[in-house]
Amino acid sequence: MEVRKFFFIFLSSFVLLLSLCYAAKPSLESKVALLNQASSQNLGVVELDSNLYDEFVAKPRNYSMAILLTALDPQINCIPCKEFDPEFRLVARSWLEAGNEPSRLYFGVLDFKNGREVYAKLGLNNAPTLFYFSPTTGPYAKDVSEPYKYEFNRHGFSAEEFASYLSGILGTQVPVKRPPNYFAIFITTILILGALASIKLMYPMMESIIRSKNTWATISLVVILMMISGHMWNHIRGPPYVYYQNSQVSYIAHGFSNQFGIESQIVAVMYGICSFSVIALIHLVPKVEDKNKQRFGTYLWMGILFTTFSLLFALFRIKNPGYPFKLFI
């Protein structure tokens, strides 16, 4: 009887211990089922606490998971957290509504008040922090020991930037579907109608300006100056406006294949002065009736034209010392 009693106690203890182990470590299928349920109930976002965080990031994982560690408590007053939270939830909702593979990617949020243990374990003293956990098993598994960390300083806080970041890791498009802003649409419609009404009322007064060849000549000249000064190069390449080094400011970049933003403005002003000098010599100076004033105007505008061209040549020599042409300077 003693042996039976001992065997019964041992078997009961073993079954209890085995049950506790399974309770503490749910199967992969049960984790995925719980994630699917929590995600569908909360518009694509799984609300986490410390225990759920440890449970869902534990290996094995046949799913990806982006987890936002945030601090939305009003007493903490984390402005970046409040700014990024709706953007993060927008990406999660867009992924859910797009009908993508449910168990491919999940989105979780762990607030500081519910995850103090996780913050302490990870040594985090700021928020928001965003981790992306790759799957460790299955067709999308990656041999990555540490989670990816989203760099807010580099990528920003917008949903589009975050979705683009995820798309690069997943290898599939993560959509962003913003709800229509009816107030903005209403205001835009009112402004357009108001602008059309103003144009209709003011057209008789503006007709002479619109039909004037001088108006279109001016517009054409401005567009030409923008194009030849390198404005489109700046728009495409996005260079710095100026360059700072050792407390010194550089306005001109060396080499014809480089330039700073201010260079296009300097060149445009110089070309504009040259253009206006030619226009003055052709149209303004001949209209002066006094011969002495006319001669003075000719010398003045010719001097401005040649001086400006000389400065342009000097500018080109700064960019490339081998530039062979020179005028005055």
C-alpha positions in Angstrom: 0.0 0.0 0.0 2.8 2.4 0.8 4.3 1.7 -2.6 1.0 2.4 -4.4 0.5 5.6 -2.4 4.0 6.8 -3.2 3.6 6.0 -6.9 0.2 7.8 -6.9 1.7 10.9 -5.3 4.7 10.8 -7.7 2.4 10.4 -10.8 0.1 13.2 -9.6 3.1 15.6 -9.0 4.5 14.7 -12.5 1.2 15.4 -14.2 0.8 18.7 -12.3 4.3 19.8 -13.2 3.8 18.9 -16.8 0.5 20.9 -16.8 2.2 23.9 -15.3 4.9 23.7 -18.0 2.4 23.6 -20.8 0.5 26.4 -19.1 3.6 28.6 -18.8 4.7 27.8 -22.3 1.7 27.7 -24.6 2.1 25.9 -28.0 2.9 27.9 -31.1 -0.5 27.2 -32.5 -2.2 28.6 -29.4 0.0 31.7 -29.5 -1.0 32.3 -33.1 -4.6 31.8 -32.3 -4.5 34.2 -29.4 -2.7 36.8 -31.6 -5.3 36.4 -34.4 -8.1 36.9 -31.9 -6.5 39.9 -30.1 -5.6 41.5 -33.4 -9.0 41.2 -35.0 -10.7 42.6 -31.9 -8.6 45.7 -31.6 -8.3 46.9 -35.3 -5.0 45.0 -35.9 -3.2 45.9 -32.6 -2.5 43.5 -29.8 -2.5 45.2 -26.4 0.4 43.7 -24.4 1.6 43.5 -20.8 4.9 42.2 -19.5 3.8 38.6 -19.5 2.3 38.7 -23.0 5.4 40.5 -24.3 7.7 37.7 -23.1 5.3 35.1 -24.4 4.9 36.4 -27.9 8.6 37.2 -28.5 9.8 33.9 -27.2 11.1 31.4 -29.6 9.9 29.6 -31.6 7.9 32.1 -33.8 6.5 31.5 -37.2 5.3 35.1 -37.4 6.8 38.6 -37.5 5.8 41.1 -34.8 6.3 44.8 -34.6 6.0 45.9 -31.0 5.8 49.6 -30.0 7.0 50.3 -26.4 5.3 53.6 -25.6 4.2 55.8 -22.6 0.8 57.4 -23.1 0.1 58.2 -19.5 -0.8 61.9 -19.3 1.4 62.2 -16.2 4.5 61.2 -18.3 3.4 63.6 -21.2 5.5 61.8 -23.9 4.8 64.0 -26.9 6.5 61.7 -29.5 4.5 58.8 -28.1 1.3 60.6 -28.7 2.4 61.6 -32.1 3.4 58.2 -33.3 0.7 56.1 -31.7 -2.0 56.9 -34.2 0.4 56.4 -37.1 1.4 53.0 -35.8 -2.2 52.0 -35.4 -3.0 53.3 -38.9 -0.4 50.9 -40.4 -1.7 48.0 -38.3 -5.3 48.7 -39.4 -4.3 49.1 -43.0 -2.5 45.7 -42.9 -5.5 44.0 -41.4 -8.0 45.5 -43.8 -5.8 44.7 -46.8 -6.5 41.0 -46.3 -2.8 40.0 -46.0 -1.8 36.6 -44.6 -3.0 36.9 -41.0 -0.1 35.2 -39.3 2.6 36.9 -41.4 2.8 40.1 -39.3 1.3 41.3 -36.0 1.4 44.7 -34.4 1.7 45.0 -30.6 1.7 47.9 -28.2 3.2 47.8 -24.7 2.5 50.8 -22.6 4.9 51.7 -19.8 2.3 51.3 -17.1 1.7 47.7 -18.2 5.3 46.8 -19.0 7.6 48.3 -16.3 9.3 44.9 -16.0 10.1 44.8 -19.7 11.4 48.4 -19.7 13.6 47.5 -16.7 14.8 44.3 -18.3 15.7 46.0 -21.6 17.3 49.0 -19.8 15.0 51.5 -21.6 14.7 55.0 -20.2 13.0 56.7 -23.2 10.0 56.2 -25.4 8.8 55.5 -27.9 10.9 52.4 -28.9 9.9 50.1 -31.7 11.2 46.6 -32.2 10.6 44.2 -35.1 10.9 40.5 -34.3 11.5 38.2 -37.3 10.1 34.7 -37.4 12.4 31.9 -36.3 10.6 29.0 -38.0 8.5 28.6 -41.1 9.0 29.8 -44.7 9.8 33.4 -43.7 12.4 32.5 -40.9 15.5 34.6 -40.7 18.7 33.9 -38.8 18.6 37.0 -36.7 19.5 36.8 -33.1 18.4 40.3 -32.1 15.3 42.2 -33.1 15.5 45.2 -35.5 15.2 48.5 -33.9 13.3 51.3 -35.7 15.3 54.5 -35.8 12.9 57.4 -35.4 15.6 60.0 -36.0 16.3 58.5 -39.4 12.9 57.4 -40.6 10.6 59.8 -38.8 7.1 59.4 -37.2 4.8 59.1 -40.3 2.9 56.0 -41.1 4.2 56.0 -44.6 7.8 55.9 -43.5 7.1 53.2 -41.0 5.2 51.1 -43.6 8.1 51.6 -46.1 10.6 50.3 -43.4 8.5 47.2 -42.8 8.1 46.6 -46.6 11.8 46.6 -46.9 12.2 43.9 -44.2 9.2 41.8 -45.2 9.8 41.9 -48.9 6.1 42.7 -49.5 4.1 45.9 -49.7 2.8 47.2 -46.4 -0.1 49.5 -47.3 -1.2 52.8 -45.6 -4.8 53.6 -46.1 -5.7 56.9 -44.5 -9.4 57.7 -43.8 -10.7 60.6 -45.8 -10.4 64.0 -44.1 -13.9 65.4 -44.8 -13.2 68.7 -43.1 -10.1 69.3 -45.3 -12.1 68.3 -48.4 -14.8 70.7 -47.4 -12.4 73.6 -46.8 -10.5 72.9 -50.0 -13.8 72.9 -52.0 -14.8 76.2 -50.4 -11.4 77.7 -51.3 -11.5 76.5 -54.9 -15.0 77.9 -55.4 -14.0 81.2 -53.8 -10.9 81.4 -56.0 -13.0 80.7 -59.1 -15.5 83.4 -58.1 -12.7 85.9 -57.5 -11.2 85.2 -60.9 -14.5 85.7 -62.6 -15.1 89.0 -60.8 -11.5 90.3 -61.4 -11.0 89.0 -64.9 -12.0 92.2 -66.6 -9.3 94.0 -64.6 -6.7 91.3 -65.1 -7.4 90.7 -68.8 -5.0 93.3 -69.9 -2.3 91.8 -67.7 -2.9 88.3 -68.9 -2.9 89.3 -72.5 0.3 91.5 -72.1 3.3 90.0 -73.9 5.5 91.6 -71.1 3.8 89.4 -68.5 4.5 86.2 -70.4 8.0 87.4 -71.3 8.7 87.9 -67.5 7.2 84.4 -66.7 9.3 82.8 -69.4 12.5 84.6 -68.2 11.9 83.5 -64.6 11.4 79.9 -65.6 14.5 80.0 -67.9 16.6 81.4 -65.0 15.4 78.7 -62.6 16.3 76.0 -65.1 19.8 77.2 -66.1 20.8 78.1 -62.5 20.5 74.4 -61.3 17.2 74.6 -59.5 16.0 71.3 -60.9 19.3 69.7 -59.8 18.7 70.8 -56.3 15.1 69.5 -56.4 16.3 66.1 -57.6 19.5 65.7 -55.5 18.5 67.6 -52.4 21.9 69.1 -51.5 22.6 71.1 -48.3 21.9 74.8 -48.6 25.4 75.7 -47.3 28.2 73.7 -45.8 29.6 74.1 -42.3 33.1 72.9 -41.4 35.3 74.1 -38.6 33.1 77.1 -37.9 33.5 78.1 -41.5 30.6 78.4 -44.0 31.1 77.4 -47.6 28.7 78.7 -50.2 30.3 77.2 -53.3 30.9 73.5 -53.8 34.1 72.5 -55.7 33.6 70.6 -58.9 31.0 71.0 -61.7 29.1 67.9 -60.6 28.4 69.3 -57.1 26.7 72.4 -55.7 25.0 73.8 -52.6 21.5 75.1 -52.6 22.5 78.7 -52.3 24.6 78.4 -55.5 21.6 78.2 -57.7 20.2 81.3 -56.2 23.5 83.2 -56.6 23.8 82.1 -60.3 20.1 82.9 -60.9 20.6 86.5 -59.6 23.7 87.0 -61.7 22.0 85.7 -64.9 19.0 87.8 -64.0 21.2 91.0 -63.7 22.7 90.2 -67.1 19.3 89.6 -68.7 17.9 92.8 -67.3 21.0 94.7 -68.5 20.4 93.5 -72.0 16.7 94.4 -71.8 17.6 97.9 -70.5 20.0 98.4 -73.4 17.5 97.3 -76.0 14.2 98.8 -74.6 14.9 101.4 -71.9 18.0 103.3 -73.1 16.8 104.1 -76.6 13.6 105.7 -75.2 15.7 108.3 -73.3 15.5 111.5 -75.3 18.5 113.3 -73.7 21.6 112.2 -75.6 23.9 112.6 -72.6 21.6 110.6 -70.3 21.2 108.0 -73.1 25.0 107.7 -73.4 25.4 107.5 -69.6 22.7 104.8 -69.5 24.5 102.8 -72.2 27.8 103.0 -70.3 26.1 102.1 -67.0 24.3 99.0 -68.2 27.3 97.9 -70.3 29.4 98.2 -67.2 26.9 96.2 -65.1 26.7 93.5 -67.8 30.4 93.0 -68.1 31.0 93.2 -64.4 28.4 90.5 -63.7 29.8 88.3 -66.5 33.2 88.7 -64.9 31.8 87.6 -61.5 30.3 84.6 -63.2 33.6 83.6 -64.6 35.2 84.1 -61.2 32.6 81.8 -59.7 33.2 79.1 -62.2 37.0 79.3 -61.5 36.2 78.8 -57.7 34.3 75.6 -58.6 37.0 74.4 -60.9 40.4 76.2 -60.8 41.1 74.8 -64.3 38.4 76.9 -65.9 40.2 78.8 -68.6 38.1 82.0 -69.1 38.4 85.3 -67.3 37.0 88.8 -67.7 38.2 91.7 -65.6 38.4 89.8 -62.4 
